[in-house]
Amino acid sequence: MNQIRKIICCCGNGLGSSMIVQMNVEKLLKQMGLHNIAVRHTSISEVNASQADLFVVGLDIEPQMKTYPRVIILKDLVNLEELKEKLLLAFSYKDNTFHIK
Protein backbone atom coordinates (compact mmCIF):
# COMPACT_ATOMS: atom_id res chain seq x y z
CA MET A 1 0.00 0.00 0.00
CA ASN A 2 1.10 3.52 -0.69
CA GLN A 3 1.38 5.60 2.42
CA ILE A 4 -1.21 8.26 3.17
CA ARG A 5 0.63 11.59 3.01
CA LYS A 6 -2.05 13.85 1.49
CA ILE A 7 -5.65 14.09 2.62
CA ILE A 8 -8.28 16.27 0.96
CA CYS A 9 -11.60 17.03 2.64
CA CYS A 10 -14.29 17.88 0.09
CA CYS A 11 -17.75 19.38 0.19
CA GLY A 12 -20.05 20.98 -2.32
CA ASN A 13 -18.58 24.48 -2.16
CA GLY A 14 -15.24 23.89 -0.44
CA LEU A 15 -15.99 26.36 2.32
CA GLY A 16 -17.76 25.52 5.56
CA SER A 17 -18.16 21.81 6.09
CA SER A 18 -14.92 20.75 4.38
CA MET A 19 -12.98 23.27 6.48
CA ILE A 20 -14.51 21.87 9.69
CA VAL A 21 -13.68 18.32 8.60
CA GLN A 22 -10.11 19.41 7.80
CA MET A 23 -9.68 20.89 11.28
CA ASN A 24 -11.07 17.70 12.84
CA VAL A 25 -8.81 15.48 10.71
CA GLU A 26 -5.76 17.54 11.73
CA LYS A 27 -6.76 17.35 15.39
CA LEU A 28 -7.23 13.58 15.27
CA LEU A 29 -4.02 12.92 13.33
CA LYS A 30 -2.13 14.82 16.02
CA GLN A 31 -3.85 12.79 18.77
CA MET A 32 -3.04 9.59 16.90
CA GLY A 33 0.63 10.58 16.64
CA LEU A 34 0.57 10.73 12.84
CA HIS A 35 2.78 13.49 11.47
CA ASN A 36 3.92 14.81 8.08
CA ILE A 37 0.48 14.42 6.53
CA ALA A 38 -0.81 17.38 4.52
CA VAL A 39 -4.51 18.07 4.98
CA ARG A 40 -6.51 20.59 3.00
CA HIS A 41 -10.09 21.28 2.01
CA THR A 42 -11.73 22.18 -1.27
CA SER A 43 -14.89 21.80 -3.32
CA ILE A 44 -15.72 18.56 -5.08
CA SER A 45 -15.50 20.35 -8.44
CA GLU A 46 -11.83 21.21 -7.89
CA VAL A 47 -10.38 17.75 -7.23
CA ASN A 48 -9.34 14.70 -9.15
CA ALA A 49 -8.35 11.27 -7.90
CA SER A 50 -4.61 11.84 -8.27
CA GLN A 51 -4.44 14.88 -5.98
CA ALA A 52 -4.47 13.01 -2.66
CA ASP A 53 -3.91 9.65 -1.05
CA LEU A 54 -7.20 9.86 0.86
CA PHE A 55 -10.41 11.84 0.44
CA VAL A 56 -12.81 12.58 3.30
CA VAL A 57 -16.33 13.55 2.23
CA GLY A 58 -19.89 13.71 3.47
CA LEU A 59 -22.60 11.28 2.48
CA ASP A 60 -24.10 13.92 0.17
CA ILE A 61 -21.21 13.76 -2.31
CA GLU A 62 -20.55 10.03 -2.11
CA PRO A 63 -21.89 9.45 -5.66
CA GLN A 64 -19.22 11.74 -7.15
CA MET A 65 -16.46 9.76 -5.38
CA LYS A 66 -17.23 6.30 -6.79
CA THR A 67 -14.16 6.27 -9.06
CA TYR A 68 -11.75 7.61 -6.42
CA PRO A 69 -9.48 4.94 -4.95
CA ARG A 70 -9.46 5.82 -1.23
CA VAL A 71 -12.43 7.52 0.35
CA ILE A 72 -13.89 7.99 3.81
CA ILE A 73 -17.59 8.81 3.72
CA LEU A 74 -18.93 10.51 6.84
CA LYS A 75 -22.56 10.24 7.91
CA ASP A 76 -22.07 13.05 10.46
CA LEU A 77 -19.46 15.63 9.49
CA VAL A 78 -18.86 16.82 13.05
CA ASN A 79 -18.81 13.46 14.83
CA LEU A 80 -15.20 13.03 15.99
CA GLU A 81 -15.72 9.42 17.05
CA GLU A 82 -16.97 8.41 13.61
CA LEU A 83 -14.09 10.25 11.94
CA LYS A 84 -11.48 8.74 14.26
CA GLU A 85 -12.81 5.21 13.76
CA LYS A 86 -12.74 5.62 9.98
CA LEU A 87 -9.29 7.25 9.94
CA LEU A 88 -7.86 4.37 11.98
CA LEU A 89 -9.43 1.94 9.55
CA ALA A 90 -8.04 3.82 6.53
CA PHE A 91 -4.52 3.82 7.95
CA SER A 92 -4.75 0.09 8.69
CA TYR A 93 -5.79 -1.01 5.18
CA LYS A 94 -3.19 -2.63 3.02
CA ASP A 95 -5.30 -2.35 -0.15
CA ASN A 96 -4.86 0.54 -2.55
CA THR A 97 -8.61 0.90 -2.98
CA PHE A 98 -11.26 1.26 -0.32
CA HIS A 99 -14.43 3.17 0.45
CA ILE A 100 -15.15 3.37 4.16
CA LYS A 101 -18.80 4.17 4.81
Order of alpha helices (4+ residues) and beta strands (2+ residues): beta-alpha-beta-beta-beta-alpha-beta
